[in-house]
Amino acid sequence: MTKDGTLKICKKLIICGLICLFSMSSLQRAYASDASEGEGFNPGDMINHHIKDAHGWEITHGVVVPLPIILYSEPDGLMIFSSSNFFNNGHEEVAYKGYLLSHEHISRVDGQPVYDFSITKNVLFIFIDATIMLLVFFAIARGYKKNVGKAPKGVQSLFEPVIIYIRDEVVKPSIGDNYQKYLPYLLTLFFFIWFGNLLGLIPGAANMTGNIAITAVLALGTFFITNFSGKRAYWSHIFWTPGVPWWLRPIILPVELIGVLTKPVSLMVRLFVSITAGHIVVLSLVSLTFIFHSWMVGFGSTVIVTLITIIELLVATIQAYVFTMFTSLYIGMAVEEHH
Amino acid sequence: MLMDMQFAVMGAGIGAGLVAIGAGIGIGQIGGSAMEAMARQPEAFGKIQTAMLVIAALVEVIALFGVVVCFLIYTAGTAAA
């Protein structure tokens, strides 16, 4: 075997080992909290801890990456410090400069209002997602400059079919002739959600696209683009629906107006629920081991969790696809000319 | 109070079961129709499979609504108890 091949296998083994280590230790964490508190293991708390946002990135039990806390309050003005200040050496919550972090909520000890703009775990993962996208797509753009008229290479040939699929099968049929104006946004949307979903499946990572605030912002993007690019036919369909008796129009108007709002809301809730519930299902199955205190159940739940995770890989892709497809359908409805 | 919470947790379980029935019927119908369509037109296999997976994912999300609601009831129930 060549030296290069051995190196590759070593790398793969190290990655596998790290993944095992992270997933094992998150289980140990659950078990440790079970033993130390002296009461029954509570799967609800463990799952909530995993799917919610946090002011520090707990990769595995005891290994917490401190993140910057950015606060604004009237008496102190803007303050920036590390989230590790909120914990003493025994990992107990302590007050720092008059602020207290309790259940991931920062408050002032004297009860005055405080605005929290911290870089939390989810914000960090938005940055990681964006960095990965910048790296990947700059590499693809370089590839297209270098291989003009030649077959794509490397990361370029990995993503070309996906980009072409989104362009030809999703965006072009639903928007129509003027699709190129919206294509960059829709491709960004697809890859942001897809990479975010896949990042969320890595053990120790944050449940980024399963946060309703993030999906709400993505849905707001759809809402604004749809309504700002709405043509005459779109608005006349809402305010003066053609083809119905005149006395029915005042009744249809509120329904149509609600319909404008329900489209982005359904996008928001669909992505949030499917990703969060996927995490809940996986963690619930893992919890079964600790509820039954048995290695036999542990073996069984490992098999089921592996299968569920494979389905989650599929769901991660389908949800990104569905979000992009519905966004382009809504844009297509808005830009449609009268016919 | 404790009794109420016991009922709440029981309701979460029954709700999860009902949601599973609904999603099962939905995905079953999609799968059945897709199989039929593929048997009639084997050349459209790829397109039907893609559409089937997408619709199945949409139905699955409805089932997952149930999972999330049941989880919320469960955490509320255990927190109060």
Interface residues (C-beta under 8 A of the other chain):
Chain A: N42 G44 D45 I47 N48 R270 V273 S274 T276 A277 G278 I280 V281 L314 V315 I318 Q319 Y321 V322 M325
Chain B: L53 V54 A57 L58 E60 V61 L64 F65 V67 V68 F71 Y74 T75 T78 A79
